Amino acid sequence: MINFTVGPVQSDPEIREIGREDVPYFRTPEFSALMKENEEWLLKLANAPADSRVVFLTGSGSAAMECAVMNLFGPQDKLIVINGGSFGARFAKICDIHKIPHDEIRPEFGCGVTEDDLAAFAGKGYTGLLVNAGETSTGVLYDVEMIGRFCREQGLVLVVDAVSSFIADEMQMEQWGVDLVFTGSQKALALPPGISLLMMGPRAIRRAMEHETESLYFDVKDYLKNGERGQTPFTPAVAILIQLHRRLEKIFAEGVEKERARVRDLAADFREKIKDLPLEVLTKCPSNAVTSLHPTGTRADGTPVKATEIFSVLKDEYGIWICPSGGDLADYMFRVGHIGYLTTEDNDRLIGAFRDLMRRGIL
Ligand SMILES: *Cc1c(COP(=O)(O)O)cnc(C)c1O
């Protein structure tokens, strides 16, 4: 199979090889040293300010979403949630569950937020803002730098979900004023799912230390304390953390910009090659991580082609996974990811399959 989903994605064979080994015991100085390096590299990747820390959480990206919100905010807060798709909606749901007052900005489908959208929320007693840097359900990349300026002016704590955009798109924690940014292991880091990483700036750390979090597993105070000696409070997904170490080592050996350029060029190559296909790009400001597409063709019987059918036929007859969409949009759109161990030749195989589907009246 060739995997063009947005996670889990394909891993470098060298990283996969590590997954074949037995999982080692981890309360050792050797593992602690590896974790300290992981922390240092991740903070560098995020361009984090001095005195930032990383929380290594065993759980998928949604665990990081909930963990970030419940450790920094409570019923005394008032948050702005940018809700432009299913991941924005998840932030809102987390606020509901934890009884955190919030209001939503709902950008039009496939669009970013503007300074005017934010200006309407100025001076109204908000204390924080939650945004998915990349809203993976639509493929939109929000302008976090602009959002950061607004938050700075208004004194808001800024939490950024970069689960799919981390590495694929730029992240300048310090320059943009991001207090906490998190990602997951199975997106552009191209590791197995199971680990999420929360990069916390000094203000987020301070807030979390003063915050009473009603949870055993999700209280970051415990993680920050154990992290001082390169450990986690509970047994982590040890193997993935070792794979993470190898992956980061390789990224820094080759240069971070090179890895980002690889994803960006792969996305650009794909977007160029589909220009004459009956596929409408749905996003005005796309992340490098993913392209959202609406197939515009009609079938022999005059009905519109179906994204769900394209997904199934590619999977069952061509050995290719694209990323289906859920809910009301399932027949309307699908997505093609550009993260993970993919090449432009893989793009060519996908385009070739698309052309074949056109001949067969499926695309
Ligand atoms: C994938 C993703 C998540 C997390 O999803 P999990 O299935 O819990 O790993 C969160 N936010 C965004 C923007 C994502 O792309």
The ligand as a Gaussian input file, in Angstrom:
#p B3LYP/6-31G(d) Opt

LIG

0 1
 C       -4.716000      14.222000      13.928000
 C       -5.049000      15.461000      14.653000
 C       -5.363000      15.483000      16.022000
 C       -5.339000      14.295000      16.908000
 O       -6.006000      13.212000      16.483000
 P       -5.742000      11.812000      17.217000
 O       -6.541000      10.887000      16.373000
 O       -6.237000      11.938000      18.591000
 O       -4.257000      11.596000      17.155000
 C       -5.624000      16.696000      16.616000
 N       -5.591000      17.830000      15.924000
 C       -5.287000      17.861000      14.622000
 C       -5.242000      19.172000      13.930000
 C       -5.008000      16.680000      13.941000
 O       -4.686000      16.709000      12.643000

